[in-house]
Amino acid sequence: MVIVIWRQIQKIYQDKWDELEEINKKFNEIEKKLGFPDNKKRYRHLIGTQDMSTLIIEFQWESMAKMEKTVTKAVLDPEYQKLTAESQLIIQSSQWELYTPWPLVPP
């Protein structure tokens, strides 16, 4: 099995950070029920190439297969869909990135 790091890079509307925290609490509950890993980390951009409205969310998955199965359950779940729609009023843009350890097989 190969570990996968899933990173979401989100641009949050400047006046929506408090609302984001309320929605994040709801996402945490749903993600737990759906089987997301409990290692979720969130970072707000401070200095660098992104602007101050950037939020990074990371999960470490035990495998690509586990991630695919869980994310598929999530996008088909009505509660998750509803919360995702609500978050569209808070999140200006979002992109996903996937990473894996390198080298895949240690020397």
N, C-alpha and C positions, 0 to 999 in steps of 0.2 A: 504494500500500500504506500502511496505517496501523499504526504501532507500537502494541503492546498491552503494558501492564505488568500482570502477574499477581501478585497479592499473596495469600499464605496467612497467616492469623492463627491461630496455634495456642496453646492453653493446654497446657502440659507439666506432668505430675505432678511435684511439687516434688522428689521423690527419684529422678527418672529422667533427669536431664540427662546423666550419663555414658553411660547406655544409648542415649540419643538420638544422641550423637556417633558411636557404633558403627553405628547404623542409618543415619545420614546418609551415612557413607562408602559403604555399600552402595547407597543411593539414588543417590549421585553416579555410581557405576559403571553402574547400570541406565539412568539418565537420559541418560548420554553415548551408550550403545548405541542408545537409542530416538530420539535426535536433539533432545533438549532443548538450549536455548541454553547456552553455556558462561559466561554472565554471572550465574549464581545468586549472590544475596546473602542473608545471614542476619543478623538483628538481634535482640538480646535487649532487652526493654523495661527502661528505667531509671527514668524519671519520667514521669508523665502519667496518662491515664485508664485505662490497662491495669494489670494487676497484674504482679508480678515473675516470674510463671510464663509470660509471653507471649513467644512467638517469632514473628518476622516473616520470611517467606521471599519473595523477589522474583525474578522472571524478566522479562526484556524480550524480547518476541517481535517478529519482523519483520512479522508480520501475524496477524490473527485466524484466517485459514485455516490457516496453519502451526501455530499453537497447537492448533487443533481437531484437525488430523490427528495431531499428535504425542501429545496427551493421549488421544485415542481408541486409538492403538496401545498406550499405557501401560496403560490400564484393561483392555485385552484380553490383556495379557502376563501369563502365569502367574507369572513371577518377580516382577514388579511387584505383582501381586495378593497374593502371599505376604508380601512385605515390608510392604505396606500393612496387612495383617492383624496382623503382628507389631507394627507401630507403634501399633496401637490400645491396647496395654498401656502405652504411654508418653505418648500424646497424649490429653488429656482431651476437647478439642474442636478443631475446625478449620473455618474458613470461607474462602471465596475471594472476592476482589474483583478487578475488572478496571478498568484506567484507560487512557485514551488521551490523547495531547497535545491541548492546546486553545490556540488554535483548530486545527481539523483542517487547514485550509489557511491558512498564514501570510499576513498582509496584504501 
